């Protein structure tokens, strides 16, 4: 390995270390109480080293947020082989729920905490590309469902928003432990059971 290759690898390793340290501290201390110096101390580098990679704490948070969407996108790749759009829509919901339940901290960062959105507002073009891409995939699938005779009388965007909001709401209530204080009969399975109830409603539209 040449000098240039080694330096590039070291840069990538340091960036990964910064992100991992930030993720750990964000979860332990909260985003607001974590500073660039805290992150630097954890990886035993100077704060100035971190500024070579990230402008500020929100940019670090946004990079973690992007990584979450990349991981979710990889899970969704299997949907390319599902030809029936209604079955694909249901599979999409199941994958989304499973990802959120298996990665609650990452899901919280992607869809609930404000820091990544704060970072976007500071940019010249404040598009939420990650969220927009995920929503477009949902919207395209629902459009195909309508083309196949499902959801008669419904418009694509409002229906897409309603379905996303419903699934997101079920997950968020669970992640934020709101379900723990309600006396559900099957508390451990309530999110998946709620998703199955949503599927039954969609089948009737």
C-alpha positions as CSV (number, residue, x, y, z in Angstrom):
1,X,0.0,0.0,0.0
2,X,1.4,3.4,-1.0
3,X,1.6,6.5,1.2
4,X,-1.4,8.1,-0.5
5,X,-3.5,5.0,0.0
6,X,-2.5,4.7,3.6
7,X,-3.3,8.3,4.3
8,X,-6.7,8.0,2.7
9,X,-7.5,4.9,4.8
10,X,-6.4,6.7,7.9
11,X,-8.7,9.6,7.1
12,X,-11.6,7.2,6.6
13,X,-10.9,5.4,9.8
14,X,-10.7,8.7,11.8
15,X,-14.0,9.9,10.3
16,X,-15.6,6.6,11.3
17,X,-14.2,6.9,14.8
18,X,-15.6,10.5,15.1
19,X,-19.1,9.2,14.0
20,X,-19.0,6.3,16.4
21,X,-17.9,8.4,19.3
22,X,-20.6,11.0,18.5
23,X,-23.3,8.3,18.3
24,X,-22.3,6.9,21.7
25,X,-22.2,10.3,23.3
26,X,-25.5,11.5,21.7
27,X,-27.2,8.4,23.2
28,X,-25.5,8.7,26.6
29,X,-25.6,12.5,27.1
30,X,-28.1,13.7,24.6
31,X,-27.3,15.8,21.5
32,X,-27.7,19.1,23.3
33,X,-25.2,18.2,26.1
34,X,-22.6,16.7,23.8
35,X,-19.9,19.1,22.5
36,X,-17.2,18.8,19.9
37,X,-14.7,18.6,22.7
38,X,-16.5,15.7,24.3
39,X,-16.2,13.8,21.0
40,X,-12.6,14.7,20.6
41,X,-11.7,13.6,24.1
42,X,-13.4,10.3,23.6
43,X,-11.2,9.5,20.5
44,X,-8.2,11.2,22.0
45,X,-7.8,13.8,19.3
46,X,-7.9,17.6,19.4
47,X,-11.2,19.4,18.6
48,X,-9.4,21.0,15.6
49,X,-9.0,17.5,14.1
50,X,-12.8,17.0,14.0
51,X,-13.3,20.3,12.3
52,X,-11.3,19.0,9.3
53,X,-14.1,16.6,8.7
54,X,-17.3,18.3,10.0
55,X,-18.3,21.9,10.3
56,X,-20.2,21.5,13.6
57,X,-22.1,19.0,15.8
58,X,-25.2,19.2,13.6
59,X,-23.2,18.1,10.6
60,X,-21.9,15.1,12.5
61,X,-25.5,14.3,13.5
62,X,-26.6,14.6,9.9
63,X,-23.9,12.2,8.7
64,X,-25.2,9.6,11.2
65,X,-28.7,10.3,10.0
66,X,-27.7,9.7,6.4
67,X,-26.0,6.4,7.4
68,X,-29.4,5.3,8.9
69,X,-31.2,5.9,5.7
70,X,-28.5,4.1,3.8
71,X,-29.0,1.1,6.0
72,X,-32.8,1.2,5.6
73,X,-32.4,1.5,1.9
74,X,-30.3,-1.6,1.8
75,X,-33.1,-3.5,3.7
76,X,-35.6,-2.3,1.1
77,X,-33.6,-3.6,-1.9
78,X,-35.3,-7.0,-1.7
79,X,-38.6,-5.3,-2.7
80,X,-37.4,-5.0,-6.3
81,X,-38.4,-8.6,-6.9
82,X,-42.0,-8.1,-5.6
83,X,-44.1,-7.5,-8.7
84,X,-47.5,-7.0,-7.1
85,X,-47.6,-3.4,-5.8
86,X,-50.0,-4.2,-2.9
87,X,-47.8,-7.0,-1.7
88,X,-44.7,-4.8,-2.1
89,X,-46.5,-2.1,-0.1
90,X,-47.2,-4.5,2.7
91,X,-43.6,-5.8,2.6
92,X,-42.3,-2.3,2.7
93,X,-44.3,-1.7,5.9
94,X,-43.0,-4.8,7.5
95,X,-39.4,-4.0,6.7
96,X,-39.8,-0.4,7.9
97,X,-41.3,-1.6,11.3
98,X,-38.6,-4.3,11.7
99,X,-35.8,-1.8,11.0
100,X,-37.2,0.7,13.5
101,X,-37.8,-1.9,16.2
102,X,-34.3,-3.4,15.7
103,X,-32.6,0.1,15.6
104,X,-34.7,2.3,17.9
105,X,-31.9,4.8,18.5
106,X,-31.1,5.2,14.9
107,X,-34.8,5.5,14.0
108,X,-35.2,8.2,16.7
109,X,-32.3,10.1,15.1
110,X,-33.7,9.7,11.5
111,X,-37.3,10.6,12.1
112,X,-37.8,12.2,15.5
113,X,-34.9,14.3,16.7
114,X,-34.7,17.8,15.2
115,X,-30.9,18.2,14.8
116,X,-30.6,16.8,11.2
117,X,-33.4,19.1,10.1
118,X,-31.8,22.1,11.9
119,X,-28.6,21.3,9.8
120,X,-30.6,21.4,6.6
121,X,-32.2,24.7,7.4
122,X,-28.6,26.1,7.7
123,X,-27.8,25.0,4.1
124,X,-28.4,26.9,0.9
125,X,-30.7,24.1,-0.4
126,X,-32.7,22.8,2.5
127,X,-34.0,19.6,0.8
128,X,-34.4,16.5,3.0
129,X,-33.0,14.2,0.3
130,X,-33.0,11.1,2.5
131,X,-36.6,11.4,3.7
132,X,-37.8,12.6,0.3
133,X,-36.2,9.6,-1.4
134,X,-37.9,7.2,1.1
135,X,-41.2,8.9,0.6
136,X,-40.9,8.8,-3.2
137,X,-40.5,5.1,-3.0
138,X,-43.7,4.8,-1.0
139,X,-45.5,7.2,-3.3
140,X,-44.5,5.3,-6.4
141,X,-45.6,2.0,-5.0
142,X,-49.0,3.5,-4.0
143,X,-49.3,5.0,-7.5
144,X,-48.8,1.6,-9.0
145,X,-51.4,0.2,-6.6
146,X,-53.9,2.7,-7.9
147,X,-53.0,1.8,-11.5
148,X,-53.8,-1.8,-10.5
149,X,-57.3,-0.9,-9.2
150,X,-56.6,-0.5,-5.5
151,X,-57.5,2.6,-3.5
152,X,-60.3,3.8,-5.7
153,X,-61.2,7.4,-5.0
154,X,-57.9,8.2,-3.3
155,X,-55.2,10.5,-4.4
156,X,-51.6,9.4,-4.3
157,X,-50.0,12.0,-2.0
158,X,-52.6,12.3,0.8
159,X,-52.8,8.5,0.9
160,X,-49.0,8.1,1.0
161,X,-48.8,10.6,3.8
162,X,-51.5,8.9,5.8
163,X,-49.9,5.5,5.5
164,X,-46.4,6.8,6.3
165,X,-47.8,8.7,9.3
166,X,-49.7,5.7,10.6
167,X,-46.7,3.4,10.5
168,X,-44.4,6.1,11.9
169,X,-46.8,6.8,14.7
170,X,-47.0,3.2,15.8
171,X,-43.2,2.9,15.8
172,X,-42.7,6.3,17.6
173,X,-45.1,5.5,20.4
174,X,-43.3,2.2,21.0
175,X,-39.7,3.7,20.8
176,X,-40.6,6.5,23.1
177,X,-42.0,3.9,25.6
178,X,-45.6,5.2,25.4
179,X,-46.9,1.7,24.8
180,X,-45.4,0.5,28.1
181,X,-47.9,2.6,30.2
182,X,-51.0,1.3,28.3
183,X,-52.6,-2.0,29.3
184,X,-52.5,-3.8,26.0
185,X,-53.4,-7.5,26.0
186,X,-50.3,-8.3,23.9
187,X,-48.0,-5.4,24.6
188,X,-44.9,-7.0,23.1
189,X,-46.6,-7.5,19.7
190,X,-48.8,-4.5,19.6
191,X,-46.8,-2.7,16.8
192,X,-46.9,-5.8,14.5
193,X,-50.5,-6.4,15.3
194,X,-51.3,-2.8,14.6
195,X,-49.5,-3.2,11.2
196,X,-51.6,-6.2,10.4
197,X,-54.8,-4.2,11.2
198,X,-53.6,-1.5,8.8
199,X,-53.1,-4.1,6.1
200,X,-56.7,-5.3,6.6
201,X,-57.9,-1.7,6.2
202,X,-55.8,-1.2,3.0
203,X,-57.2,-4.4,1.5
204,X,-60.7,-3.0,1.8
205,X,-59.9,0.3,0.1
